[in-house]
């Protein structure tokens, strides 16, 4: 997992659209995966968690019937028990009526067929906001935020402009360096990404000091680059530093600590050090289940990583 950057304008647009509309779709045309739809929804949910006092319900549309998932979520997290003699749609409506007070964000991630989820959506006049990610265009009746592929020239221009306006030694320059490096990394242009990540890390250390969350982020991103290249001996000390720094600055229960635990477990798993990897996955999963919920994308990722690792563990003697 690499830190999310590069969609700041879309994140602001999404915020504004959800103020004016009860349903918003983050969409990219069919076949265009990897454009950051889920991550944009995730970052919005994180940034505006306090807005939704009624909670955030994150459902994976392709994991099963959305109506069943809504009822299960309400039973698990809200202690609601809709009468079993009601049909599924009536049970969903029962849950919405008795949902915890306050505004609610309902995220339906990776919707394939809108007509299959539409019957279960809250009424348009309700306190619920519905955020959908999909590869489909769902029609003019739903407000849509379309994502395009991020282009290197725009990032290069942003870096040049930031340097011109703020000088070489400014935190925003480090951010621009990091953003361009992340883009190159996502495109497999590792030799171009590496010096930018290194520059960003050095600049953050110089300007912010060694003990700053942004330094941990840069350590994480550089380690991820090395992992993707199989440079495990270089990645490990960076992952260890990032984990230690996040624990010290953010506390043991922070989701970013879980991210570092997951990354270190990934590294050990790649090296066949399965017995060392497992406890890190277990710790990470415990944190994200409690802090983010059992159906959150990060939780699902860690759970899958742990299951995959355990499949490779030797049977107990």
N, C-alpha and C positions, 0 to 999 in steps of 0.2 A: 504494500500500500504506500503510495506516494502522496504528499500533501497536495491539496487542490489549489490551483491558481489559474489565472488566465480567463476567468469568466465573470469578472467583477461587474461589468456593464449588464450582462444578462441577469446576474443576481439582483441587481437593483431594479431592473425591468420586471423581474418576477415578483419582487416585493410590491411594486406599484400595481401590477396587474391583479394581484390577489387582494389588494385593498378595494379594487373596483369591481371584482368579479368573484362569484362563489366557486366557479370551476375554471381551472387553468390547465392547459396541456403543454408539457415540454415535449416537443416533437422533432424528429429528424426523419427524412424520407426513408422508405423501406430499403433495407440493405446497408444503411449508413450507421453501423454500430460504432461504439467507441468514441462518440462525440461528447460524452459527459453528461447525458440526461440524468441518470441516477445520481451522479455526484453533485450536480447542480441542485437537485431536489434535496439531497442530504445536507448540503451546506446551507440552504435556505432554512431547513428545519432546525439545524444547530444554531444559526444566527438569531432566529426569532422564536426560540423555545419558550421564552417568557411571555410571548404574545398569546400563546395557546394554553390558557390555564386549565382547559378541559382535557388537555393532553394531545399527543401526536400518535396516531394509529398508522403504522407503516405496514402495508400488505404487499406481498409479491403475487401479482395477478396470475402468473403461470404456475404457482405452487398449488393451486386448487380453487374450488368455487369461492368467489369473493364473499358471497353471503355467509357461507360457513365460517370463513376466516374472521369476518366481523363479529359473529356471535361468539366464536372461541376467544377472540381478543377481549370482548366485553366480560365474558365469564372469568377469564384469567386475571385481567388487570383491573376490572371495575367491580368485581363481585356481583355482577348481574346474572340473573337466572331466568331467561325468558321461558314462559310456559311451553312445554314440549308438545302440547296439543295444537299449537299454532303452526302454520306452515312456515317455511324458511323466510319468506319475504316479511311476514308479519313479525317473526322473531327479530329480524334486523330492525324493523321500524320500532319495535318495543325497546330495543337497545338504544337507538338514537333518542327516543323520548326521555329515557331515564339516564342518559349519559351524564357524566360528571359536569358540574356547572362550569361555564366559561367557554371561550372560543375553542374550537377543535380543528386540528389539521389532519385530514385523511389523505394519505399518500397511497396511490395505486401504482406500483412500479411495474414497468414493462407490460403494458396492456396490449394484447394482440387483437382481440375482438371487442370493441366498445359496447356492442349490443349485449354482450354477456355480463358486463358489469353495470350497465346503466340502470337496471331495475333496482339495484341495491344502493344507489347513491342517495344521500340526504336531499330533502327538498331544497329548491333554490333560495327559499326565503329563510332558511335555517341559519344557525350560528356556526355551521360547519363550513370549512373551506376544503375543497377537493383539489388535489394536485395529482395529475396523471402524467406518467412518462410513457412514451410509445414511439414506435417507428412508423406509425400511420398518421395520416391527416384525417381528423375526426369530423371535419365539416365546419361551416361558418358559424354554427350556433354555439360553439365553445371557443373561448379565447385561447389562442395558441401562441406560444413562444418557440420559434423555430431556431435550431442551432445549426451553425455552419462549421466546417472544419477550420480550426485555428491556423492562421498562416504565418510563417516565419517573418516575412517582411514587416508585418504590423508590430511584432515583438521587437524586431531590430530597430524600427523607427521609434518605438516607445523608449527603448534603452538609450538611444542617441539623444532624444529630447530630454529625458530625465537627467542625463549627464550635463547637457547644455544648461538647463535651468537651475540645477541643484549642485553641480560640481561632482567630482569623482567620488568624494567620500560622503555619501549620504545613504541612510537606510533604504530609501526608495530605489537607489541605484542597485543595491544588493537584491531587492525584490525583483527588479527588471532582469537582472542577470539570472536569477533563479527561475523566473518564468520562461525565459528563452531556453535555458538548459532543460527544463521539464518538457518543453515541446520537442526539442531535439531527441531527448531520451525516449519519448513516446513514439518517435518515428524511427528509432533504431540508429540514430546518428550519434553514437556514443562518443566518438572521438571529438566531436564538436561540443557535446554536452559537458564533458568532464572538466575542461578548464573554466567553464562558466560556473559550474557548481563550486569549484575550488575558490574562484574569485569571490563568489557570493559568501561562502563560509568565512573566508579571511576578513572580508569587509564587515560582516556582522560581528565577528569577534572583536575587531578593532573598535567599532563604533558602539556596540552594545555591551561588551564585556563577555567573559566566558560563561557567566551564569545568566542566560536569557533564553526563554522558550524558542525564539527564532533561531538561535544557534543550534538547538536540538533539532529543529526542522531541517536545517541545512545538513547537519550530520546524517539525519535519516535519508535525505534525498541522495546524497553522495553514496551512502552505503547501498541504497537500492540500485543505483547505477552499476556499482561494482558487482552486486549479486547477479544482475541480469547478464553480466559478462563472464560469470564464473570466477571472478577475482575474490574468492571467499576470504582469503587471509587479509585482504585489505578492507573488506566490508566489516568483518567481525569487530575490530576495535571501535569503529564508528558507531555500529549498532549498540555496543555496550555503553559507549559514552552518551549516546542519545537517551538510552533507557535510564541511566543513572541521573542524568540532568533533569529529565522529566519527573522522575520520582521525587527529586529534591525540590523542584520548583512547583510542581502541580499536585503532588500528593500521590499516594499509592492507588487511589481509586479513579483517577482521571482516565477518560477514554484514550488520550494520547499515550499514556503509559501502556495501555493494552495494545496499541498500535506498535510500540517498540517491542513489547514481548512477542507479539505475532511475528514481527520481522526477524527477530533473533531466532525464533523457532524455525522459521522458513529457512534461514541460513544453515542451521544445524541439520535440518532435514535434507537439504540439497547435498550436504556432505556425508550423509548416511549416519549422522550422530543422533539417531532416533531417540535414545534414552535421555539425552540432554534436551532435545527439542520438546518432548511431551509435556514436562511440567510448565514450560513457558506458555504453550498453547492452553493448558488447563487454567493457568492464572489469567491469561488474556480473555478467555471465554467467560470466566466468572465475572470479570469486571464489566465486559460489554453487555452481558445478559442483565446485570443489575442496573447499569447506568443508561443503556440504550434500548433495552428490551430484547426479547428472544427472536423477534422477526426483523430486526433492523439489518440492513445490508452488511454492515461491518460484523455483526454477530453471526450472520449466516456464513460469511467468508471464513471467520475463525473456526466455526463449527466444522465446516467442510475441510479446512486444513487439518484439523485435529483428527477427523475421521480418516482422511487420506493417510496421515502419518501412522495411525494405529493399524491400518491395513498392511503396512510394511514392517511393523514390529514383529520380531520372532515370537512364536507361540510360547506361553509360559511353560517352564519345565515342571 
